[in-house]
Amino acid sequence: MILSRTSLGLSAAGLAALAGLAAVTVFGGHLTSAFGALGDASRPWLVLAAAAFFAAFACTVAAWHAALTSVGARICPRQAAARLGVGAAVNSFAPAKLGDAVKIALCSRAISAPGRLWTAGGTYAALAAMRSLTLAALVVSASLVGAMPLWPVFVLVGGASAVAIAAALSAPLRSHERVALVLDGVAALAASPRALVAVFASTAGMQLARLGGTIAVAVALGVPHPVLAALVILPALDVAGAIPLTPGSIGVGSGAVAVVLAGRGIGMAQALAVGLALQAVETIVSLCCGSAGLAYLLRPSPRARQVAARVALVGASTAFAALLGFAVLSDVL
């Protein structure tokens, strides 16, 4: 039986509700203290964290631009940033990583060849593999200082290797046209050393920028050994993002961060505050990039500019209202 879109939507909403209920059940007793910790957080360090996540987004744009041009896409960095920004904003509100599908769909329009959507999907797979490799490097660093075990490296490297092997030894698979197009998106990057180096450097820069932003959040909330904490937090956030039950992995990501920090002796309230602050900062950055991207993509139409400006205003107001709400709750509770 084929499920309708309505059924799928209701199922996704149900899963999100269950995830939210589970988060409240597990962490509800610590939320009051977590809000109090957020109210005491250092504002300058949180601003620095936001700047670092903006830098991570810029590095992501550079990686996508290099990968897309390797498959013949005609797209400038500003167009890439606008389309990726819209996808990032969608991920902040929609479950199941729908924003990533938006990124692929929007960026595929820059490819003029037939089957461009499938080729862009292959580019996305190549970028995901490169991200896994750079994340594996962070896990190795964390393992060397005893912050976490080494076994996740084998999973990350194994996934990236599977993508590379499929592209290199894909003769039997190329009998399927769509599979061949996906593999072409991966193989094109591997066939261009300049693009491959650019993607690797940009992806590594993205991971370092996210690491810096996470360190800044940890410092803002007074977490001891913030560098070690950040090395543990980033893999936990990526794992939580791979299980996208809620919009932007809200609740799931915060809970994952709280669990790994609590396992290192950090108080649950403080650990939960770090998770909430990280997701709040990332959401604000995504909304800002998405609003700016929407305004850029719709700029030829005066009416569209007005709509985009209103969306940007609502997004910014919502973000600042959320931060103000945290501060007010911390004072009230």
MIVOSE-874827 format. One record per residue (C-alpha): x, y, z. Coordinates in steps of 0.1 Angstrom, whole numbers, padded with zeros to 4 digits, always signed. Layout:
BEGIN
XYZ/...
***
This chain:
BEGIN
+0000+0000+0000/+0014+0034-0010/+0011+0061+0018/-0002+0095+0009/+0017+0127+0016/-0008+0135+0043/-0002+0101+0060/+0036+0106+0058/+0033+0141+0072/+0011+0129+0101/+0036+0101+0107/+0065+0126+0108/+0046+0149+0131/+0038+0119+0154/+0075+0109+0156/+0084+0145+0163/+0059+0147+0191/+0071+0114+0206/+0107+0127+0205/+0097+0159+0221/+0077+0141+0248/+0107+0117+0254/+0130+0147+0258/+0107+0164+0283/+0103+0132+0302/+0141+0126+0305/+0153+0161+0309/+0123+0180+0322/+0136+0181+0358/+0167+0198+0347/+0152+0224+0323/+0147+0250+0350/+0184+0249+0360/+0194+0248+0323/+0174+0280+0316/+0191+0296+0346/+0225+0286+0332/+0216+0301+0298/+0207+0333+0314/+0242+0335+0330/+0260+0327+0298/+0286+0351+0285/+0270+0371+0256/+0303+0380+0239/+0313+0344+0237/+0279+0335+0222/+0283+0362+0196/+0318+0347+0188/+0301+0313+0185/+0276+0327+0160/+0304+0343+0140/+0322+0309+0139/+0291+0291+0126/+0287+0318+0099/+0323+0310+0089/+0314+0273+0088/+0285+0281+0065/+0308+0301+0042/+0332+0271+0041/+0303+0249+0032/+0293+0272+0004/+0329+0270-0009/+0329+0232-0008/+0295+0230-0027/+0307+0255-0053/+0338+0236-0060/+0320+0203-0062/+0292+0217-0084/+0316+0233-0109/+0334+0199-0112/+0302+0185-0128/+0298+0214-0151/+0274+0235-0131/+0273+0272-0139/+0269+0288-0105/+0286+0317-0087/+0294+0316-0050/+0266+0341-0042/+0241+0318-0060/+0254+0288-0041/+0252+0306-0008/+0216+0317-0014/+0204+0282-0024/+0223+0265+0005/+0210+0291+0029/+0174+0284+0019/+0180+0247+0024/+0196+0254+0058/+0166+0274+0069/+0142+0247+0058/+0162+0222+0079/+0155+0244+0109/+0118+0239+0106/+0113+0207+0088/+0121+0171+0100/+0137+0143+0080/+0164+0166+0066/+0141+0180+0040/+0163+0210+0038/+0190+0188+0022/+0166+0178-0005/+0159+0215-0011/+0196+0222-0014/+0200+0194-0040/+0169+0206-0059/+0180+0243-0060/+0216+0236-0068/+0207+0211-0096/+0192+0240-0115/+0227+0252-0123/+0235+0219-0141/+0223+0220-0178/+0228+0182-0185/+0199+0158-0185/+0192+0141-0152/+0207+0170-0133/+0188+0163-0101/+0205+0128-0099/+0239+0143-0107/+0235+0169-0079/+0225+0140-0056/+0259+0123-0065/+0276+0156-0057/+0258+0157-0023/+0270+0121-0016/+0306+0131-0024/+0304+0160-0001/+0289+0139+0027/+0318+0114+0023/+0343+0142+0026/+0326+0155+0056/+0328+0121+0072/+0365+0120+0066/+0371+0154+0082/+0349+0144+0111/+0369+0112+0115/+0400+0134+0119/+0383+0152+0148/+0374+0119+0164/+0410+0107+0161/+0421+0139+0179/+0396+0133+0206/+0407+0097+0209/+0444+0107+0213/+0436+0128+0243/+0412+0102+0258/+0380+0121+0252/+0363+0094+0233/+0369+0059+0218/+0384+0053+0184/+0358+0030+0169/+0336+0058+0153/+0365+0065+0130/+0361+0031+0113/+0324+0038+0107/+0330+0072+0092/+0359+0061+0071/+0340+0030+0060/+0311+0051+0048/+0333+0074+0028/+0352+0045+0013/+0320+0029+0002/+0311+0060-0018/+0346+0061-0034/+0345+0024-0042/+0311+0026-0058/+0323+0055-0080/+0355+0037-0090/+0341+0002-0096/+0307+0011-0109/+0306-0006-0143/+0278-0031-0133/+0258-0003-0117/+0260+0020-0148/+0234-0001-0166/+0209+0018-0145/+0207+0054-0159/+0198+0072-0127/+0224+0053-0107/+0250+0062-0134/+0241+0099-0131/+0246+0097-0093/+0279+0080-0097/+0290+0106-0123/+0284+0133-0096/+0309+0115-0074/+0334+0105-0101/+0336+0141-0115/+0349+0154-0082/+0375+0126-0080/+0386+0133-0115/+0394+0169-0108/+0424+0172-0084/+0419+0210-0080/+0382+0206-0071/+0390+0177-0048/+0416+0198-0029/+0393+0227-0027/+0364+0206-0013/+0387+0189+0012/+0402+0223+0024/+0368+0239+0026/+0352+0210+0045/+0381+0209+0069/+0377+0246+0074/+0340+0241+0081/+0348+0215+0108/+0374+0237+0124/+0349+0266+0124/+0322+0245+0140/+0348+0233+0165/+0356+0269+0173/+0319+0278+0177/+0313+0249+0200/+0344+0258+0221/+0330+0294+0224/+0296+0281+0236/+0313+0258+0261/+0334+0288+0274/+0303+0309+0275/+0286+0284+0299/+0317+0278+0320/+0322+0242+0309/+0356+0229+0321/+0381+0219+0294/+0361+0234+0266/+0383+0221+0238/+0379+0185+0250/+0342+0191+0255/+0339+0204+0219/+0357+0174+0205/+0331+0151+0221/+0301+0174+0213/+0306+0176+0175/+0304+0139+0168/+0273+0136+0191/+0256+0164+0171/+0263+0147+0138/+0249+0114+0151/+0218+0133+0163/+0215+0150+0129/+0215+0116+0112/+0183+0107+0131/+0162+0136+0121/+0130+0129+0139/+0123+0166+0149/+0128+0199+0130/+0164+0207+0131/+0169+0177+0155/+0156+0200+0182/+0155+0182+0215/+0174+0152+0200/+0205+0172+0194/+0203+0189+0228/+0197+0156+0245/+0227+0140+0228/+0250+0168+0238/+0237+0166+0274/+0242+0128+0276/+0278+0129+0263/+0288+0158+0286/+0271+0143+0316/+0291+0111+0308/+0322+0132+0313/+0312+0145+0347/+0294+0177+0337/+0262+0184+0356/+0231+0176+0336/+0217+0211+0339/+0249+0227+0325/+0252+0200+0299/+0216+0205+0287/+0222+0243+0286/+0252+0238+0263/+0230+0217+0239/+0202+0242+0239/+0226+0271+0233/+0244+0253+0205/+0211+0245+0187/+0198+0281+0193/+0230+0296+0178/+0229+0272+0148/+0192+0279+0142/+0198+0317+0143/+0226+0314+0118/+0205+0292+0095/+0175+0316+0096/+0197+0346+0088/+0214+0328+0059/+0181+0315+0047/+0164+0349+0048/+0193+0365+0030/+0193+0337+0004/+0156+0340-0002/+0159+0378-0007/+0188+0372-0031/+0170+0346-0052/+0138+0366-0054/+0155+0400-0060/+0143+0407-0096/+0107+0411-0084/+0098+0441-0063/+0069+0422-0047/+0092+0393-0041/+0117+0416-0024/+0089+0428+0000/+0080+0392+0008/+0116+0382+0014/+0121+0413+0036/+0091+0404+0057/+0103+0368+0060/+0138+0380+0071/+0122+0404+0096/+0100+0376+0110/+0129+0352+0112/+0152+0377+0129/+0125+0387+0153/+0117+0351+0162/+0154+0344+0168/+0159+0374+0191/+0126+0367+0208/+0138+0332+0216/+0170+0345+0231/+0150+0371+0251/+0127+0343+0262/+0156+0323+0276/+0168+0353+0295/+0133+0361+0309/+0127+0324+0319/+0160+0323+0337/+0150+0353+0358/+0115+0340+0365/+0124+0304+0372/
***
